[in-house]
Amino acid sequence: MSPFTPISPHGPPTKVALISVHGDPAVEIGAEEAGGQNVYVRQVGEALAHLGWQVDMFTRKAHPQQAEQVQHCPGCRTIRLTAGPTEFVSRDEIFEYLPQFVRELLGFQQQESCQYPLVHTNYWLSSWVGMELKQHQPLVQMHTYHSLGAIKYANVPNIPAIATTRLAIEKQCLEAADCIVATSPQEEAHMRSHLSSRGNIQVIPCGTDIGRYGAMTRAEARQKLGIPLDAKVVFYIGRFDPRKGIETLVRAVAQSKFRTDDTLQLIIGGGSRPGEKDGWERDRIEGIVQDLDLADHTQFPGRISNDALPYYYAAADVSVVPSHYEPFGLVAIESMASRTPVIASDVGGLQFTVLPHETGLLIPAKDIPGFSRAIDQILADPSLREQWGLAARKRVETTFSWQGVAQQLSQLYQQHILQMTA
Ligand code: UDP
């Protein structure tokens, strides 16, 4: 029996809109600012459709060649609206195009003669869209932040011009939305300490596909990737952004006691575009690798596709997530689902996902000797790696599967729609 209880048992499935203005759920992940938010929206959308919801995911068209609609599975599609130029625009420059996005969304609804009783907005830009829509039609607004300006700006040297607007909208959204979906208790605490004591917050974590990860042994994965069985593999995957702390990882590996061991391999995966922000960061990291004489030990495979990623996680002895801050950090649970322990910065959602000395280790952000010692501890002890890897997999199965996460979201949606229509 489907766990979905339709709101009107004889009517059509209930429509919901997921709004993700700058994080297109239909694009390839790993470049052009595409990361966890894109994955979250796509996975939530598809999982909700499997539970019986009719899901429309709205995003901004960012290339002239992009299709206006992409059908992902029955009941779940991405709809690309025109708002500003049909080219890549950095998230800090999108705000001025949002009124057009709202007009286009209202126009789409008119064209399709439909309304959404619930919209789930993602990131502060979309929260503004949701609050605007609410002025035009009755609806429930759920919101997930994905990143909090107040935390981000405390950790970057250059504060963008949009910061004041963003901070004000983030506070307004917490107080005005029907419900905020925080992805970890740590994120909820940060909303309370940095935004407002008012507003309704529920914690529902991010999830991962437990069927896709963990389906192969380390030996099978290494054979597929051409990595020798005796190699000591340290793995990073994610966007090239200074706040991801890749520099900390490289410097930690340079201090490892296995540094002169021929079998040591550092794999730094993730896409980048020459001449853009992520390209500059990749150049900077490659420069540090050269300076520290680590080039012979280091590979940069570039963007790793959906199909290849499970092999990399499974082949690694340890994944490292050295971010300066992370509201959730999908990479950690993907690695854990692959039975590979995680060494992560002791920040944000990583404090929720990684259990120290059970599924990996937590180290203060930017603590190079600390990361180095942690990497050595796992590389030196394969039985510890196995034990923590198995516990990590178990933790993901019980707490972070997309099916479980989508069911929690589905129940929350139903509860709020029923309250609105009562
Ligand atoms: N990712 C990927 N290929 C890449 C780089 C990243 O598939 O080359 C995916 C990664 O598997 C994860 C997401 O991008 O699902 C990154 O999410 P996370 O929450 O770790 O970081 P964010 O991008 O949100 O800062």
Residues whose N, C-alpha, C, O or C-beta is under 5 A from the ligand:
A	BS01	UDP	I29 G30 A34 G35 G36 Q37 V39 I237 G238 R239 G269 G270 G271 G302 R303 I304 G329 L330 V331
